[in-house]
Amino acid sequence: MPLNPGDIILVFKKYLNGIDHDKFAICVAPEYFFFFYINSKPWNKAPDAQVQVMGKLEISCLPHTSYIDTSSIQQLPKQAIDAAIQAGKVWSASPNVCQRIKEVVKENKRSS
């Protein structure tokens, strides 16, 4: 199953350096394994680069309000992506969420 931009995976902690728990990530560019992390709290160092998501109302796998951190793109190992796919831990973000991500990235690109 190939990933598409806007697909969300659960990245298991064994693939995350310095992070002691599994983490959701949203695909940006599948051909390069680029993702944005999804956090429980907004990142203070880049508040304007966070996209708030209203938990299950917008993304079925998120148990609570979360924040997509567009300030830093992450390149995940292919093994992490394959593990999520094999475990059935893949969901899709709504077009509305994807559009909001694009708008925040575009706005922050102009600001820098």
DRENPA-3360 file (N, C-alpha, C; in nm, 2 decimals, always signed):
BEGIN
1 = MPLNPGDI = +0.08/-0.12/+0.00/+0.00/+0.00/+0.00/+0.09/+0.13/+0.00 ~ +0.09/+0.20/-0.11/+0.17/+0.32/-0.11/+0.10/+0.43/-0.03 ~ +0.18/+0.52/+0.03/+0.13/+0.63/+0.10/+0.11/+0.75/+0.01 ~ +0.01/+0.83/+0.05/-0.01/+0.96/-0.03/+0.00/+1.08/+0.07 ~ +0.03/+1.19/+0.02/+0.03/+1.31/+0.10/-0.10/+1.32/+0.18 ~ -0.09/+1.35/+0.31/-0.22/+1.35/+0.39/-0.25/+1.22/+0.46 ~ -0.17/+1.12/+0.43/-0.19/+0.99/+0.51/-0.12/+1.01/+0.64 ~ -0.18/+0.95/+0.74/-0.12/+0.96/+0.87/-0.08/+0.82/+0.91;
9 = ILVFKKYL = +0.04/+0.80/+0.98/+0.08/+0.68/+1.03/+0.12/+0.69/+1.17 ~ +0.12/+0.57/+1.24/+0.17/+0.57/+1.38/+0.31/+0.52/+1.37 ~ +0.40/+0.60/+1.41/+0.54/+0.57/+1.41/+0.58/+0.50/+1.54 ~ +0.62/+0.38/+1.54/+0.65/+0.31/+1.66/+0.78/+0.36/+1.72 ~ +0.79/+0.37/+1.86/+0.90/+0.44/+1.93/+1.03/+0.38/+1.89 ~ +1.04/+0.26/+1.85/+1.17/+0.20/+1.82/+1.24/+0.27/+1.70 ~ +1.16/+0.34/+1.62/+1.21/+0.41/+1.51/+1.23/+0.56/+1.53 ~ +1.21/+0.60/+1.65/+1.22/+0.75/+1.69/+1.34/+0.77/+1.78;
17 = NGIDHDKF = +1.43/+0.85/+1.74/+1.55/+0.88/+1.82/+1.51/+0.98/+1.93 ~ +1.53/+0.95/+2.05/+1.51/+1.04/+2.16/+1.37/+1.06/+2.20 ~ +1.28/+0.98/+2.14/+1.13/+0.99/+2.18/+1.09/+0.86/+2.24 ~ +1.03/+0.86/+2.36/+1.01/+0.74/+2.43/+0.86/+0.69/+2.42 ~ +0.80/+0.73/+2.31/+0.66/+0.68/+2.29/+0.63/+0.68/+2.14 ~ +0.53/+0.60/+2.10/+0.48/+0.60/+1.96/+0.43/+0.74/+1.93 ~ +0.44/+0.78/+1.80/+0.40/+0.91/+1.76/+0.33/+0.91/+1.63 ~ +0.22/+0.99/+1.61/+0.16/+1.00/+1.49/+0.24/+1.10/+1.40;
25 = AICVAPEY = +0.23/+1.08/+1.27/+0.30/+1.17/+1.17/+0.21/+1.17/+1.05 ~ +0.21/+1.28/+0.98/+0.13/+1.30/+0.86/+0.23/+1.31/+0.74 ~ +0.20/+1.24/+0.64/+0.29/+1.23/+0.52/+0.28/+1.36/+0.44 ~ +0.40/+1.41/+0.40/+0.41/+1.53/+0.32/+0.45/+1.50/+0.18 ~ +0.56/+1.42/+0.17/+0.61/+1.38/+0.04/+0.65/+1.23/+0.05 ~ +0.57/+1.14/+0.01/+0.60/+1.00/+0.03/+0.72/+0.95/-0.04 ~ +0.75/+1.01/-0.16/+0.87/+0.96/-0.23/+1.00/+0.99/-0.16 ~ +1.00/+1.09/-0.06/+1.12/+1.12/+0.01/+1.11/+1.08/+0.16;
33 = FFFFYINS = +0.99/+1.02/+0.20/+0.96/+0.98/+0.34/+0.96/+1.10/+0.43 ~ +0.90/+1.21/+0.38/+0.89/+1.34/+0.46/+0.76/+1.34/+0.53 ~ +0.76/+1.37/+0.66/+0.64/+1.38/+0.74/+0.65/+1.50/+0.83 ~ +0.54/+1.54/+0.88/+0.53/+1.63/+1.00/+0.48/+1.55/+1.12 ~ +0.54/+1.58/+1.23/+0.49/+1.51/+1.35/+0.36/+1.57/+1.40 ~ +0.28/+1.49/+1.47/+0.16/+1.54/+1.53/+0.18/+1.53/+1.68 ~ +0.16/+1.64/+1.75/+0.19/+1.65/+1.90/+0.06/+1.67/+1.98 ~ +0.07/+1.64/+2.11/-0.04/+1.66/+2.20/-0.06/+1.80/+2.24;
41 = KPWNKAPD = +0.06/+1.87/+2.23/+0.06/+2.02/+2.27/+0.13/+2.10/+2.16 ~ +0.09/+2.22/+2.14/+0.17/+2.30/+2.04/+0.31/+2.33/+2.08 ~ +0.40/+2.33/+1.99/+0.54/+2.36/+2.02/+0.56/+2.51/+2.04 ~ +0.61/+2.54/+2.15/+0.62/+2.69/+2.19/+0.72/+2.77/+2.10 ~ +0.82/+2.70/+2.04/+0.92/+2.78/+1.97/+0.86/+2.82/+1.83 ~ +0.76/+2.76/+1.79/+0.70/+2.80/+1.66/+0.55/+2.79/+1.66 ~ +0.48/+2.87/+1.74/+0.34/+2.86/+1.76/+0.26/+2.89/+1.63 ~ +0.31/+2.98/+1.54/+0.24/+3.01/+1.42/+0.25/+2.90/+1.32;
49 = AQVQVMGK = +0.33/+2.80/+1.34/+0.35/+2.69/+1.25/+0.28/+2.56/+1.29 ~ +0.19/+2.58/+1.39/+0.11/+2.46/+1.43/-0.03/+2.46/+1.37 ~ -0.08/+2.35/+1.33/-0.21/+2.33/+1.28/-0.29/+2.25/+1.39 ~ -0.39/+2.32/+1.45/-0.47/+2.25/+1.55/-0.57/+2.16/+1.48 ~ -0.58/+2.03/+1.53/-0.67/+1.93/+1.48/-0.76/+1.89/+1.59 ~ -0.89/+1.89/+1.57/-0.99/+1.86/+1.68/-1.01/+1.71/+1.70 ~ -0.90/+1.64/+1.72/-0.91/+1.50/+1.76/-0.99/+1.42/+1.66 ~ -1.07/+1.32/+1.71/-1.15/+1.23/+1.63/-1.25/+1.30/+1.54;
57 = LEISCLPH = -1.29/+1.42/+1.57/-1.38/+1.50/+1.48/-1.31/+1.52/+1.35 ~ -1.18/+1.53/+1.34/-1.11/+1.56/+1.21/-1.02/+1.45/+1.17 ~ -0.96/+1.38/+1.26/-0.88/+1.26/+1.22/-0.91/+1.15/+1.32 ~ -0.96/+1.04/+1.26/-1.02/+0.93/+1.34/-0.92/+0.87/+1.44 ~ -0.79/+0.87/+1.42/-0.70/+0.80/+1.50/-0.65/+0.89/+1.62 ~ -0.69/+1.02/+1.62/-0.64/+1.11/+1.73/-0.74/+1.11/+1.84 ~ -0.70/+1.07/+1.96/-0.79/+1.07/+2.07/-0.83/+1.20/+2.13 ~ -0.76/+1.31/+2.10/-0.78/+1.44/+2.16/-0.73/+1.55/+2.07;
65 = TSYIDTSS = -0.76/+1.67/+2.10/-0.70/+1.78/+2.02/-0.55/+1.77/+2.01 ~ -0.50/+1.79/+1.89/-0.36/+1.77/+1.87/-0.31/+1.88/+1.77 ~ -0.18/+1.88/+1.75/-0.12/+1.99/+1.68/-0.02/+1.93/+1.58 ~ -0.03/+1.97/+1.45/+0.06/+1.93/+1.35/+0.17/+2.03/+1.34 ~ +0.29/+1.99/+1.36/+0.40/+2.08/+1.37/+0.46/+2.09/+1.23 ~ +0.43/+2.20/+1.16/+0.49/+2.23/+1.02/+0.62/+2.30/+1.03 ~ +0.67/+2.33/+1.14/+0.80/+2.40/+1.15/+0.92/+2.32/+1.12 ~ +0.90/+2.19/+1.12/+1.02/+2.10/+1.10/+0.97/+1.97/+1.03;
73 = IQQLPKQA = +1.03/+1.95/+0.91/+1.00/+1.83/+0.84/+1.09/+1.72/+0.88 ~ +1.03/+1.60/+0.90/+1.10/+1.48/+0.94/+1.11/+1.38/+0.83 ~ +1.23/+1.32/+0.81/+1.25/+1.21/+0.72/+1.25/+1.09/+0.80 ~ +1.15/+1.00/+0.78/+1.14/+0.88/+0.86/+1.21/+0.77/+0.78 ~ +1.26/+0.67/+0.86/+1.31/+0.55/+0.79/+1.21/+0.47/+0.72 ~ +1.24/+0.41/+0.61/+1.14/+0.33/+0.54/+1.09/+0.22/+0.62 ~ +1.17/+0.16/+0.71/+1.13/+0.06/+0.80/+1.01/+0.10/+0.89 ~ +1.01/+0.23/+0.93/+0.91/+0.28/+1.02/+0.78/+0.29/+0.94;
81 = IDAAIQAG = +0.79/+0.33/+0.82/+0.67/+0.34/+0.73/+0.61/+0.20/+0.70 ~ +0.70/+0.11/+0.67/+0.66/-0.03/+0.64/+0.59/-0.10/+0.76 ~ +0.65/-0.07/+0.88/+0.60/-0.13/+1.00/+0.45/-0.08/+1.03 ~ +0.43/+0.05/+1.01/+0.30/+0.11/+1.03/+0.20/+0.05/+0.93 ~ +0.24/+0.04/+0.80/+0.15/-0.02/+0.70/+0.12/-0.17/+0.73 ~ +0.22/-0.24/+0.77/+0.20/-0.38/+0.80/+0.11/-0.40/+0.92 ~ +0.11/-0.31/+1.02/+0.03/-0.32/+1.14/-0.11/-0.26/+1.12 ~ -0.13/-0.20/+1.00/-0.27/-0.14/+0.97/-0.28/-0.01/+1.05;
89 = KVWSASPN = -0.18/+0.06/+1.07/-0.18/+0.19/+1.15/-0.16/+0.30/+1.05 ~ -0.26/+0.31/+0.95/-0.26/+0.42/+0.85/-0.40/+0.48/+0.84 ~ -0.41/+0.61/+0.84/-0.54/+0.68/+0.83/-0.52/+0.79/+0.73 ~ -0.63/+0.85/+0.69/-0.62/+0.97/+0.60/-0.68/+1.09/+0.67 ~ -0.61/+1.20/+0.65/-0.66/+1.33/+0.69/-0.76/+1.38/+0.59 ~ -0.85/+1.46/+0.64/-0.95/+1.52/+0.55/-0.89/+1.62/+0.46 ~ -0.96/+1.65/+0.35/-0.91/+1.76/+0.26/-0.90/+1.89/+0.33 ~ -0.99/+1.92/+0.43/-0.99/+2.04/+0.51/-0.86/+2.05/+0.59;
97 = VCQRIKEV = -0.82/+1.94/+0.65/-0.70/+1.95/+0.73/-0.58/+1.97/+0.64 ~ -0.57/+1.90/+0.53/-0.46/+1.92/+0.43/-0.45/+2.06/+0.38 ~ -0.57/+2.12/+0.36/-0.57/+2.26/+0.31/-0.51/+2.35/+0.42 ~ -0.55/+2.33/+0.54/-0.50/+2.42/+0.65/-0.35/+2.40/+0.66 ~ -0.30/+2.28/+0.65/-0.15/+2.26/+0.65/-0.09/+2.34/+0.54 ~ -0.14/+2.33/+0.42/-0.08/+2.41/+0.31/-0.08/+2.56/+0.34 ~ -0.19/+2.61/+0.39/-0.20/+2.75/+0.42/-0.10/+2.80/+0.53 ~ -0.08/+2.72/+0.63/+0.01/+2.75/+0.74/+0.15/+2.75/+0.68;
105 = VKENKRSS = +0.19/+2.65/+0.60/+0.32/+2.64/+0.55/+0.35/+2.76/+0.46 ~ +0.25/+2.79/+0.37/+0.27/+2.90/+0.28/+0.28/+3.03/+0.35 ~ +0.20/+3.05/+0.46/+0.21/+3.18/+0.54/+0.34/+3.19/+0.61 ~ +0.39/+3.08/+0.66/+0.52/+3.08/+0.74/+0.64/+3.09/+0.64 ~ +0.62/+3.05/+0.52/+0.73/+3.06/+0.42/+0.75/+3.21/+0.39 ~ +0.63/+3.28/+0.38/+0.64/+3.43/+0.35/+0.70/+3.51/+0.46 ~ +0.68/+3.46/+0.59/+0.72/+3.53/+0.71/+0.87/+3.51/+0.73 ~ +0.93/+3.41/+0.67/+1.07/+3.38/+0.70/+1.17/+3.45/+0.60;
% end
